[in-house]
Every structure is written in structure tokens, then in C-alpha cells.
Amino acid sequence: MSESKTSRFPPDADRAGLKKVGKAVRERLAANPAAYKVPTEDVELHAIGDFMTPAECQKMIELIDATAQPSRVFDLDYSSGYRTSYSGDVDPHDPFVKKINRRIDDLLDIEPGFGESIQGQRYMPGQEFQPHHDWFHPETSYWDLEMARGGQRSYTAMVFLNEPEAGGTTDFIDVGISIEPKQGVLLAWNNALPDGTTNPKTMHAGRPVLQGAKYIITKWYRTKPWN
């Protein structure tokens, strides 16, 4: 018997929640003149320049260096080669981290309790994150667990903290968009379509760094309070 047949949650369990969050953020960003909509009809993708100052970026880099461990992707560990960065959740109780958290919450107008902890990531030469979706796939072993502790991932916010000497682009594979890291720039994208179904065209990758190092932070939002 397949896992989807024994799951407590159907594949479209959070469709209404994804539709609701998407609508709220769409309206919020449309009213923000600083939010640049990347020209594609396939993904709701926005960029906000100077979201963090150079000093804030440097401070966050120091926090990442203090917490980073080999990255995992649920069932896959670092040795799989799928995600070869180092990552770690920065202290959510740190006043500086709380300030950045609030800024992202306010930008997107998503209930703060729906947000996961900010995760910091460090990529050294040769390290990458191969093509993936941020939203959860129903057939996975962790589907029921994630649905029970906050539901589907609705929105992703990611901030570039520095600019590596070469490489390290963020590529949206099916859309043909490649974004170079620029310090302080925030990217935000809807993991679903306007009708609330998960969007397969949000497939993206952190391409290998060729020279230098790349630092980012990522914050994912759910459809319900995250636990």
C-alpha cells in the first residue's frame, strides 16, 4: 500500500491556506513600491533591494559561522551530495535576529507565528544545493509530520548576505531565471499558484560557488502556526 493511501492528510490538504496566504502577500507586495516583480508569469517572485544593510549582513554572517553544520534535507544527509552547504538556525531569541524576523514578517504581512526559524547557509567553493522545491511533497516520509506541525510551506524569503567572487547564482530551473547574489537583496516567492495548488515551476537551485564564499538566510512560512 502506498504511503499516500495511509496518510492522515490528503495531497491538497492545505490548498485553502495556500490560496489565502498567497492573496494576502500578493496584495501587500503590489502596494510596496520597493518590491520589484521579476518578469515571469510562472512564479510569483519579487526582489527587494537594500533589505539589510552591509553591517547587518556582516553581523548575520558571524552568527552563521558560529552555528553552521553540514546541511540536511530531511531524509538526505550531507554525504548524499544533494545539498553540500553548511547551515544552521540562528538563535531566534537574539535581539538582532528578532529584528530581522519582524522586518520580514512585516514585508510579507504574514502572521509571525506561521514563520519557521531563520536558517543561515554558507556555501564554500564547489558547494551547492541541487534543484528542489521548498514545498513538501505528499509522497514523502515526512509529509504527515510537517502537515501536523504547521502545514504546507506557503512562502519563501531569502536574503543574500554577500557576493561571492564567482558562481553561487540562484536559478529557477523551469523558468529560465538566474539571479546573481547581491548583498542585502531579499527574494520572496510564492510556493503555490493563485488557486492554492503547489507550483512545480518554483523548482530552484543554489548553483556551486566557484570562488569565495556565499552566505544567505532563508525563512519559510507555513499555512498555520508552526510548531
C-alpha positions in Angstrom: 0.0 0.0 0.0 1.4 3.4 -0.9 2.2 6.0 1.7 -0.3 8.5 0.2 -3.2 6.0 0.9 -2.3 5.7 4.6 -1.6 9.4 5.1 -3.6 11.4 7.6 -3.5 14.3 5.2 -4.6 14.4 1.5 -2.3 15.8 -1.1 -4.3 19.1 -1.3 -4.8 19.4 2.5 -3.6 23.0 2.6 -5.0 24.4 -0.7 -7.3 26.9 1.0 -4.5 28.0 3.3 -2.1 28.5 0.4 -4.6 30.4 -1.5 -5.3 32.7 1.5 -1.7 33.4 2.3 -0.9 34.0 -1.4 -3.6 36.5 -1.8 -2.6 38.5 1.3 1.1 38.6 0.3 0.2 39.4 -3.4 -1.7 42.5 -2.3 0.9 43.5 0.2 3.8 43.4 -2.3 1.7 45.1 -5.0 1.3 48.1 -2.7 5.0 48.3 -2.0 7.0 50.4 -4.5 10.2 48.8 -3.3 9.1 45.4 -4.3 10.2 44.6 -7.9 8.2 41.8 -9.5 10.5 39.6 -11.6 9.1 39.4 -15.1 7.6 35.9 -15.3 4.1 34.6 -15.3 5.1 31.2 -14.0 6.2 32.1 -10.4 5.2 35.0 -8.1 8.8 36.2 -7.5 9.8 39.5 -6.0 13.1 41.2 -5.2 13.6 44.0 -2.6 17.0 45.8 -2.7 18.8 47.0 0.4 16.6 44.9 2.7 19.5 44.5 5.0 22.4 46.9 5.4 26.0 45.8 4.9 26.6 46.0 8.7 23.5 43.8 9.3 24.7 41.3 6.7 28.1 41.1 8.3 26.6 40.5 11.7 24.4 37.8 10.4 27.4 36.2 8.7 29.1 36.0 12.0 26.1 34.3 13.6 26.0 31.8 10.8 29.7 30.9 11.2 29.0 30.3 14.8 26.2 27.8 14.2 26.7 26.2 10.8 26.8 22.4 10.5 26.7 20.2 7.4 23.2 20.7 5.8 20.5 18.1 5.7 17.4 17.8 3.6 15.0 15.8 5.7 15.9 12.2 4.6 19.2 13.1 2.9 22.4 14.0 4.7 25.4 16.0 3.6 27.2 12.9 2.2 24.5 12.4 -0.5 25.9 15.4 -2.4 22.4 16.9 -2.9 23.0 19.8 -0.5 26.6 20.4 0.3 26.4 23.7 2.1 26.7 24.3 5.8 23.6 25.6 7.6 22.1 26.3 11.0 19.2 28.1 12.6 20.4 31.3 14.1 19.2 32.0 17.7 15.5 33.2 17.4 15.8 34.9 20.8 18.8 37.0 19.8 17.5 40.7 19.7 19.2 41.2 16.3 17.6 38.1 14.8 14.2 39.1 16.2 14.6 42.5 14.5 15.3 40.9 11.1 12.4 38.4 11.7 10.0 41.2 12.4 11.1 43.0 9.2 10.5 40.0 7.0 7.1 39.4 8.7 6.1 43.0 8.1 7.3 43.0 4.5 5.1 40.0 3.6 2.3 40.7 6.1 2.2 37.0 7.2 1.3 36.1 10.8 4.6 35.8 12.7 3.6 32.5 14.2 3.4 31.0 10.7 7.1 31.5 10.2 9.9 29.0 10.8 13.1 30.0 12.4 15.6 31.9 10.2 18.1 29.5 8.8 21.6 30.6 7.8 23.5 29.0 5.0 27.2 29.1 4.0 28.5 27.8 0.6 32.2 27.4 0.0 33.8 26.7 -3.4 32.2 23.7 -5.0 29.2 23.6 -2.6 25.7 23.7 -3.9 22.0 22.9 -3.3 20.7 20.9 -6.3 17.3 21.6 -7.9 14.4 21.3 -5.3 11.1 22.7 -4.2 10.6 24.3 -0.8 7.1 22.9 -0.5 6.5 19.4 0.8 5.6 16.6 -1.5 2.8 14.3 -0.3 4.6 11.0 -1.1 7.5 11.7 1.3 8.1 10.1 4.6 7.9 13.4 6.5 4.5 14.5 4.9 2.3 13.7 7.9 4.8 15.2 10.4 5.1 18.5 8.6 1.4 18.8 7.9 0.8 18.3 11.6 3.3 20.9 12.8 2.4 23.9 10.6 1.2 22.6 7.3 2.5 23.3 3.8 5.2 25.9 3.1 3.4 28.9 1.6 6.1 31.5 1.1 9.9 31.6 1.0 12.0 34.7 1.8 15.8 34.6 1.2 18.4 37.3 1.7 21.8 37.4 0.1 24.4 38.5 2.7 27.4 38.9 0.5 28.6 38.5 -3.1 30.9 35.6 -3.9 33.7 36.2 -6.3 32.2 33.8 -8.8 29.3 31.4 -9.1 26.6 30.9 -6.5 23.6 32.0 -8.5 20.0 31.1 -7.5 18.4 29.5 -10.6 14.7 28.9 -11.2 15.2 25.9 -13.4 11.8 25.7 -15.3 11.5 29.5 -15.7 15.0 30.2 -17.1 15.8 32.8 -14.4 19.3 33.0 -12.9 19.8 35.6 -10.1 23.3 36.7 -9.0 23.8 37.2 -5.3 23.8 40.9 -4.4 24.4 41.9 -0.8 21.3 42.9 1.1 18.8 41.9 -1.6 15.8 39.8 -0.5 14.0 37.4 -2.8 10.5 36.3 -1.9 8.4 33.8 -3.8 5.0 32.1 -3.5 5.4 28.3 -3.4 1.8 28.0 -4.7 -0.3 29.1 -7.6 -3.1 31.7 -7.1 -5.6 28.8 -6.9 -3.8 27.3 -3.9 -2.2 24.4 -5.6 1.6 23.9 -5.1 3.6 25.4 -8.0 6.0 22.9 -9.7 7.7 25.7 -11.5 9.2 27.0 -8.2 11.9 24.4 -8.7 15.2 26.2 -7.9 18.9 25.5 -7.2 21.8 27.1 -5.4 24.5 26.7 -8.0 28.0 25.9 -7.0 30.2 28.7 -5.7 33.3 28.9 -7.9 35.4 31.4 -5.9 34.9 32.9 -2.5 32.0 32.2 -0.2 28.3 32.7 -0.3 26.1 33.5 2.7 22.3 33.7 2.8 19.5 33.5 5.2 16.2 31.7 4.4 12.8 32.0 6.2 9.9 29.7 5.3 6.3 30.4 6.1 3.6 27.8 6.7 -0.2 27.9 6.3 -0.8 27.6 10.0 1.1 28.3 13.2 4.5 26.4 13.1 5.5 24.2 15.9 
